[in-house]
Amino acid sequence: YSVTSPTTTSGTSMSIGGARTVLVTASQSGNANYAAAVPVSQTLKVSPALQTITFTGLPAMATYGSAGPYTLNATASSGLPASYSVTGPATISGTILTITGAGTVVVTASQAGNANYAAATPVSQTIKIKPLAQILTFSGPSAVIYGSLFSPVVRTNAPGASVIVGLVSGPCSLERGQYLMASGNSG
């Protein structure tokens, strides 16, 4: 037997080096009693191999602020590298997934294939990112003198969030972030 490269033969076995069209030719040189046979050829179309993707490891739920970053680990049965895409409040850099907000994040692993492997069916993982509980802290004096102004300090654990103090009770009023005591009682 003879074959077009990069396919090789060993006895009656053939090793195909990739997806392509291969021409296999059988010949027999004859002997003292038989003349050489006319070679016979057959064309063999070798299709790309199928491949699958394995992609696991992301949590189904997480809380913003403590979610990630995550290292993505998809592998293709072909050994070819996987690529990633994301929808929702997250970004991907190489194989690192960074969560940027609360919401639904869907990460899809793909492998487009090559001359020897067909494209794999993409595999997705979904993470529901819950909002982080916001905590307010309020500091100020517990007692003040009538007619005095004081500015309460209100903080939040949400970076960049504005805190608006708008409720007062008792004999006082709120003006531009300061309380004005209107009687001898604290408010």
C-alpha positions as CSV (number, residue, x, y, z in Angstrom):
1,Y,0.0,0.0,0.0
2,S,1.0,3.6,-0.5
3,V,-0.7,6.7,0.7
4,T,-0.4,10.4,0.3
5,S,1.4,12.1,3.2
6,P,1.2,12.8,6.1
7,T,-0.5,9.4,6.3
8,T,1.6,6.3,6.9
9,T,1.1,2.6,6.6
10,S,2.5,-0.4,8.5
11,G,1.5,-3.7,6.9
12,T,-2.3,-3.4,6.4
13,S,-2.7,-0.6,9.0
14,M,-2.9,3.0,8.2
15,S,-2.2,6.0,10.4
16,I,-3.9,9.2,9.3
17,G,-2.1,12.4,10.2
18,G,-5.1,14.7,10.1
19,A,-8.4,15.6,8.5
20,R,-7.9,15.7,4.7
21,T,-8.5,13.7,1.6
22,V,-6.1,10.7,1.4
23,L,-5.3,8.7,-1.7
24,V,-4.7,5.1,-0.9
25,T,-3.1,2.9,-3.6
26,A,-2.8,-0.9,-3.5
27,S,-0.3,-2.5,-5.7
28,Q,1.2,-6.0,-6.2
29,S,4.5,-6.4,-8.0
30,G,3.8,-10.0,-9.0
31,N,6.2,-13.0,-9.0
32,A,7.6,-15.7,-11.3
33,N,4.0,-16.9,-12.0
34,Y,2.1,-13.7,-11.9
35,A,2.6,-10.4,-13.7
36,A,2.4,-7.2,-11.7
37,A,-1.2,-6.1,-11.0
38,V,-2.5,-2.8,-12.2
39,P,-2.4,-0.5,-9.1
40,V,-5.9,0.4,-7.7
41,S,-6.5,3.6,-5.8
42,Q,-9.2,4.8,-3.5
43,T,-9.9,8.2,-2.2
44,L,-10.6,8.5,1.5
45,K,-12.1,11.7,2.9
46,V,-11.1,12.1,6.6
47,S,-13.4,14.5,8.4
48,P,-12.3,16.6,11.4
49,A,-12.6,14.8,14.7
50,L,-15.3,15.9,17.2
51,Q,-14.2,17.6,20.5
52,T,-16.0,18.4,23.7
53,I,-15.4,21.1,26.4
54,T,-15.3,20.4,30.1
55,F,-15.9,23.6,32.1
56,T,-16.7,23.5,35.9
57,G,-15.8,25.2,39.1
58,L,-17.8,28.4,39.3
59,P,-20.3,28.8,42.1
60,A,-24.0,29.0,41.3
61,M,-24.4,32.0,43.7
62,A,-22.0,34.6,45.3
63,T,-22.2,37.9,47.0
64,Y,-20.9,41.1,45.4
65,G,-17.7,42.2,47.3
66,S,-16.6,38.7,48.1
67,A,-17.2,37.1,44.7
68,G,-14.0,36.2,42.8
69,P,-11.8,36.8,41.1
70,Y,-12.2,33.3,39.6
71,T,-9.7,31.4,37.5
72,L,-11.5,29.8,34.5
73,N,-10.5,26.2,33.8
74,A,-12.2,25.0,30.6
75,T,-10.4,22.2,28.7
76,A,-11.1,20.8,25.2
77,S,-10.8,17.1,24.6
78,S,-8.7,18.0,21.6
79,G,-6.1,19.7,23.8
80,L,-6.7,23.0,21.9
81,P,-7.1,26.1,24.1
82,A,-10.5,27.3,25.1
83,S,-11.7,30.9,24.8
84,Y,-14.2,32.7,27.0
85,S,-16.9,35.3,26.7
86,V,-19.1,36.9,29.4
87,T,-22.4,38.6,29.7
88,G,-23.5,40.5,32.8
89,P,-21.6,42.6,35.4
90,A,-18.1,41.0,35.0
91,T,-15.0,41.1,32.9
92,I,-12.5,38.5,31.6
93,S,-8.8,39.0,31.2
94,G,-7.1,35.8,29.9
95,T,-8.5,33.2,32.2
96,I,-9.4,35.5,35.1
97,L,-13.1,36.4,35.7
98,T,-13.6,39.6,37.7
99,I,-17.1,40.4,39.1
100,T,-18.0,44.1,38.7
101,G,-21.5,44.2,40.2
102,A,-24.6,42.4,41.4
103,G,-26.7,40.5,38.8
104,T,-26.5,37.5,36.6
105,V,-23.2,36.6,35.1
106,V,-22.9,34.0,32.3
107,V,-19.5,32.7,31.3
108,T,-19.2,30.7,28.0
109,A,-16.3,28.5,27.1
110,S,-15.7,27.9,23.4
111,Q,-13.2,26.1,21.1
112,A,-13.4,27.0,17.4
113,G,-11.6,23.9,16.1
114,N,-8.9,23.8,13.4
115,A,-8.2,21.7,10.3
116,N,-8.2,18.5,12.4
117,Y,-11.0,19.2,14.9
118,A,-14.5,20.5,14.4
119,A,-15.7,23.3,16.6
120,A,-16.9,22.2,20.1
121,T,-20.3,22.9,21.4
122,P,-19.9,25.9,23.8
123,V,-20.5,25.3,27.5
124,S,-21.8,28.0,29.9
125,Q,-21.9,28.5,33.6
126,T,-24.1,31.0,35.4
127,I,-23.4,32.8,38.6
128,K,-26.1,34.8,40.4
129,I,-24.4,37.7,42.2
130,K,-26.4,38.9,45.2
131,P,-26.0,42.6,46.3
132,L,-23.7,43.2,49.3
133,A,-25.6,44.3,52.4
134,Q,-25.0,48.0,53.0
135,I,-24.1,49.0,56.5
136,L,-24.5,52.5,57.7
137,T,-22.6,53.9,60.8
138,F,-23.8,57.1,62.4
139,S,-21.7,59.0,64.9
140,G,-22.4,62.2,66.7
141,P,-22.9,63.5,70.2
142,S,-25.6,61.9,72.3
143,A,-26.4,65.3,73.9
144,V,-26.0,68.9,72.7
145,I,-26.8,72.4,74.0
146,Y,-29.8,74.4,72.8
147,G,-29.1,76.6,69.8
148,S,-25.9,74.7,68.9
149,L,-25.1,73.1,65.5
150,F,-23.5,69.8,65.1
151,S,-22.7,67.7,62.1
152,P,-23.4,64.0,62.3
153,V,-21.0,61.7,60.5
154,V,-22.7,58.9,58.5
155,R,-20.6,56.3,56.7
156,T,-21.4,53.4,54.5
157,N,-19.4,50.3,53.4
158,A,-20.5,50.9,49.8
159,P,-17.5,52.7,48.0
160,G,-18.6,55.9,46.2
161,A,-22.2,55.8,47.7
162,S,-23.7,59.1,48.9
163,V,-25.4,59.0,52.2
164,I,-28.3,61.5,52.7
165,V,-29.6,62.1,56.2
166,G,-33.1,63.4,55.9
167,L,-35.1,62.3,58.9
168,V,-35.0,64.2,62.2
169,S,-37.2,63.8,65.2
170,G,-37.7,65.9,68.3
171,P,-37.2,69.6,68.6
172,C,-34.5,70.1,65.9
173,S,-34.1,70.8,62.2
174,L,-31.7,69.6,59.6
175,E,-30.0,72.2,57.4
176,R,-27.2,71.3,54.9
177,G,-26.1,68.3,56.8
178,Q,-26.2,70.0,60.3
179,Y,-28.7,69.7,63.1
180,L,-29.9,72.9,64.8
181,M,-31.2,72.3,68.2
182,A,-34.5,74.2,68.7
183,S,-35.1,73.5,72.4
184,G,-33.2,72.1,75.4
185,N,-34.0,68.5,74.4
186,S,-31.7,66.5,72.1
187,G,-33.2,65.5,68.8
